[in-house]
Amino acid sequence: MKKHNLKRRALAVLCSSAFALTAISMSVQAQDASTKADEQYTWDLTPFYATKSDWENELERLRGEIDGLSAFAGKLDNAQTLLAALEAQSAFSKELLRLWTYASNIQNTNLANPEGQAMVGRLMALFQTASAAQSFFAPEVVALGQEKIERFISSEPGLKDHAFSLRNTIRQGKHVLSPESEQVLSLLTGALSAPQNARDMLANAEIEWPTITLSDGTEAHLTNAGYTLHRADKDREDRIAVFDAFWAKYKDFESTFGITLNGEVQANVATSKARKYNNTLQYFLSGDNIPEEVYRTLVKVTNDRIDVLHRYFKLRGRMLGIEDLGYHDIYPDLVQTDLSFPIDETREHMLASLRLMGEEFSGKFAKASSERWMHVYPQAGKRSGAYMSGSAYDVHPLILLNHQDDYGSASTYAHEWGHAMHKVLTNENQPYELSNFSIFTTEIAAIAKELLLQDHMLQQAKSEDEELFYLGYALEQMRGTFFRQVMFSEFELAIHEEVEKGAALTGARMTEIYGEILKRYHGHDEGVMTISERDMIEWAYIPHFYYNFYVYQYATSIAGAAYFVDEMKTGGKKGVDTYLNFLKAGGKDYPVEILKEAGLDMTSAAPYNAVIDRMDDVMDKIEAILDKRGS
């Protein structure tokens, strides 16, 4: 298994909320352990394994089957043996991912618990050993050739569910190395993850974060979580103080963060060259067969229409009453509200928003959301953010939340249930071998549910203030999920291209590259927003740069989600059926092809222009209300 495929599988296990960039970070939140710890708000893991002893026994059984996976080496010369090897791999990986789901979710409810850490560590070792044991497989399939593989598929009905995977292996054949080289790369997986591990340890455990006193006397400890909490403070001078102290600490470690990210980039470039790809972008897009055109078109359209983002910042300044907008002004709520969204009311709003999808789908959600599939509230040591964990094919998905009874939490609830219902429909309609959908498609499924919830809340808004609140949230989502993620994507591509052309990539150079992009996106030269030297170290704060050409999918996904929501609202049953068929497709084809079948061409500029047009439309509505009020 390639290094980036291992990361992709781990990320697919945790489909996370795009809107909260801390969702995948491993920081421990200092939370009240007693917060709403009612059993109904915690998940039940017994459907996975009745006891931890059962988990231990299954782990030992799988360890004993490693040799059986490698026993097929050199024997894939007939359809029956090929099928036997594939069935063995499927059975092994299906149970391995069930083990992983159980262990990782035990760990994530208390990251400080050594038992959970040990369980996950043992599984990671098993992943690596199993990957090395199967490293012969792709080279041997490639050596058989497309003609012989097609003959095997035609003659052996049992290969039907494996046909897509086999053809995909042949497609990437020129990038598959010798069995010995593949085994070496598999054994290097842990070593190649060292830069990310070092960065996470430095950022989350070893840096002594500053504490500052806010204007009301509050002592603010500016860890990563503390920064997230206080960067949106109402008092502007407090926000400036938070930014000054927090980013100064990151600046102190600019060179070290530069070394870790450069190590990640160097490893990526070297691996892509070893596999004979034209560039690193092509390498990381190859697994899902995403054309480079998708990535580059996304960046081009965004830059061509950067004026819409600048319009948003001007509107933000107007709504906040700030003329000299700075980077420290991008997080405060545009509209203050005392609206509350307790978890049970959130579920009812979600049910109402899904009515246009028909009784069958909304009924499935109603039943699933009444079960103990979620771990809802914060507690001491619990992983921050939110995710859906759905890699255990024979069991239901799990959802981790840190619900705060606000609208952001309600939107996150909709997002993660979008992932979960995608997994439910996929598993009902696809065999295990075709159930591993791409992040590229499942983020569309998740964000679509957020947009449906937004539409529902707007329809039942009881005042202009409420309407402004929901419109403002929609605007910030489009900024954070579309424009901000494209900005990150542009930086990620730039630093890889810097190494590809042989330039030195230091922390200072990354700050320079990021600063230029940050200024362009925020209209610094046009006087829209001032970006200071202080802000340009932000790249060091973003863990997603170690997930390797991952974040662009958030931007493509909000574009795809807007398309499907519009289709469902205007196309009636046909539009709903198109969307449901998309959900049911799972991983039966490449994501771009699945979307083309649904009428959406992600290689064109149209979907990206559409979501930017949607942002313009929301601003028109907000400005109409403000003009009416004379504010």
Rosetta blueprint (number, residue, H / E / L):
1 M L
2 K L
3 K H
4 H H
5 N H
6 L H
7 K H
8 R H
9 R H
10 A H
11 L H
12 A H
13 V H
14 L E
15 C E
16 S E
17 S L
18 A L
19 F L
20 A L
21 L L
22 T L
23 A L
24 I L
25 S L
26 M L
27 S L
28 V E
29 Q L
30 A L
31 Q L
32 D L
33 A L
34 S L
35 T L
36 K L
37 A L
38 D L
39 E H
40 Q H
41 Y H
42 T L
43 W L
44 D L
45 L L
46 T L
47 P L
48 F L
49 Y L
50 A L
51 T L
52 K H
53 S H
54 D H
55 W H
56 E H
57 N H
58 E H
59 L H
60 E H
61 R H
62 L H
63 R H
64 G L
65 E L
66 I H
67 D H
68 G H
69 L H
70 S H
71 A L
72 F L
73 A L
74 G L
75 K L
76 L L
77 D L
78 N L
79 A H
80 Q H
81 T H
82 L H
83 L H
84 A H
85 A H
86 L H
87 E H
88 A H
89 Q H
90 S H
91 A H
92 F H
93 S H
94 K H
95 E H
96 L H
97 L H
98 R H
99 L H
100 W H
101 T H
102 Y H
103 A H
104 S H
105 N H
106 I H
107 Q H
108 N H
109 T L
110 N L
111 L L
112 A L
113 N L
114 P H
115 E H
116 G H
117 Q H
118 A H
119 M H
120 V H
121 G H
122 R H
123 L H
124 M H
125 A H
126 L H
127 F H
128 Q H
129 T H
130 A H
131 S H
132 A H
133 A H
134 Q L
135 S L
136 F L
137 F H
138 A H
139 P H
140 E H
141 V H
142 V H
143 A H
144 L H
145 G L
146 Q H
147 E H
148 K H
149 I H
150 E H
151 R H
152 F H
153 I H
154 S H
155 S H
156 E L
157 P H
158 G H
159 L H
160 K H
161 D H
162 H H
163 A H
164 F H
165 S H
166 L H
167 R H
168 N H
169 T H
170 I H
171 R H
172 Q L
173 G H
174 K H
175 H H
176 V L
177 L L
178 S L
179 P H
180 E H
181 S H
182 E H
183 Q H
184 V H
185 L H
186 S H
187 L H
188 L L
189 T H
190 G H
191 A H
192 L H
193 S L
194 A H
195 P H
196 Q H
197 N H
198 A H
199 R H
200 D H
201 M H
202 L H
203 A H
204 N H
205 A H
206 E H
207 I L
208 E L
209 W L
210 P L
211 T E
212 I E
213 T E
214 L L
215 S L
216 D L
217 G L
218 T L
219 E E
220 A E
221 H E
222 L L
223 T L
224 N H
225 A H
226 G H
227 Y H
228 T H
229 L H
230 H H
231 R L
232 A L
233 D L
234 K L
235 D L
236 R H
237 E H
238 D H
239 R H
240 I H
241 A H
242 V H
243 F H
244 D H
245 A H
246 F H
247 W H
248 A H
249 K H
250 Y H
251 K H
252 D H
253 F L
254 E H
255 S H
256 T H
257 F H
258 G H
259 I H
260 T H
261 L H
262 N H
263 G H
264 E H
265 V H
266 Q H
267 A H
268 N H
269 V H
270 A H
271 T H
272 S H
273 K H
274 A H
275 R L
276 K L
277 Y L
278 N L
279 N L
280 T H
281 L H
282 Q H
283 Y H
284 F H
285 L H
286 S H
287 G L
288 D L
289 N L
290 I L
291 P L
292 E H
293 E H
294 V H
295 Y H
296 R H
297 T H
298 L H
299 V H
300 K H
301 V H
302 T H
303 N H
304 D H
305 R L
306 I H
307 D H
308 V H
309 L H
310 H H
311 R H
312 Y H
313 F H
314 K H
315 L H
316 R H
317 G H
318 R H
319 M H
320 L H
321 G L
322 I L
323 E L
324 D L
325 L L
326 G E
327 Y H
328 H H
329 D H
330 I L
331 Y L
332 P L
333 D L
334 L L
335 V L
336 Q L
337 T L
338 D L
339 L L
340 S L
341 F L
342 P L
343 I H
344 D H
345 E H
346 T H
347 R H
348 E H
349 H H
350 M H
351 L H
352 A H
353 S H
354 L L
355 R H
356 L H
357 M H
358 G L
359 E H
360 E H
361 F H
362 S H
363 G H
364 K H
365 F H
366 A H
367 K H
368 A H
369 S H
370 S L
371 E L
372 R L
373 W L
374 M E
375 H E
376 V L
377 Y L
378 P L
379 Q L
380 A L
381 G L
382 K L
383 R E
384 S L
385 G L
386 A L
387 Y E
388 M E
389 S E
390 G L
391 S L
392 A L
393 Y L
394 D L
395 V L
396 H L
397 P L
398 L E
399 I E
400 L E
401 L L
402 N L
403 H L
404 Q L
405 D L
406 D L
407 Y H
408 G H
409 S H
410 A H
411 S H
412 T H
413 Y H
414 A H
415 H H
416 E H
417 W H
418 G H
419 H H
420 A H
421 M H
422 H H
423 K H
424 V H
425 L H
426 T H
427 N H
428 E H
429 N H
430 Q L
431 P L
432 Y H
433 E H
434 L H
435 S L
436 N L
437 F L
438 S L
439 I H
440 F H
441 T H
442 T H
443 E H
444 I H
445 A H
446 A H
447 I H
448 A H
449 K H
450 E H
451 L H
452 L H
453 L H
454 Q H
455 D H
456 H H
457 M H
458 L H
459 Q H
460 Q L
461 A L
462 K L
463 S L
464 E H
465 D H
466 E H
467 E H
468 L H
469 F H
470 Y H
471 L H
472 G H
473 Y H
474 A H
475 L H
476 E H
477 Q H
478 M H
479 R H
480 G H
481 T H
482 F H
483 F H
484 R H
485 Q H
486 V H
487 M H
488 F H
489 S H
490 E H
491 F H
492 E H
493 L H
494 A H
495 I H
496 H H
497 E H
498 E H
499 V H
500 E H
501 K L
502 G L
503 A L
504 A L
505 L L
506 T L
507 G H
508 A H
509 R H
510 M H
511 T H
512 E H
513 I H
514 Y H
515 G H
516 E H
517 I H
518 L H
519 K H
520 R H
521 Y H
522 H L
523 G L
524 H L
525 D L
526 E L
527 G L
528 V L
529 M L
530 T E
531 I L
532 S L
533 E H
534 R H
535 D H
536 M H
537 I H
538 E H
539 W H
540 A H
541 Y H
542 I L
543 P H
544 H H
545 F H
546 Y H
547 Y L
548 N L
549 F L
550 Y L
551 V L
552 Y H
553 Q H
554 Y H
555 A H
556 T H
557 S H
558 I H
559 A H
560 G H
561 A H
562 A H
563 Y H
564 F H
565 V H
566 D H
567 E H
568 M H
569 K H
570 T H
571 G H
572 G H
573 K H
574 K H
575 G H
576 V H
577 D H
578 T H
579 Y H
580 L H
581 N H
582 F H
583 L H
584 K H
585 A H
586 G L
587 G L
588 K L
589 D L
590 Y L
591 P H
592 V H
593 E H
594 I H
595 L H
596 K H
597 E H
598 A L
599 G L
600 L L
601 D L
602 M L
603 T L
604 S L
605 A L
606 A H
607 P H
608 Y H
609 N H
610 A H
611 V H
612 I H
613 D H
614 R H
615 M H
616 D H
617 D H
618 V H
619 M H
620 D H
621 K H
622 I H
623 E H
624 A H
625 I H
626 L H
627 D H
628 K H
629 R H
630 G L
631 S L
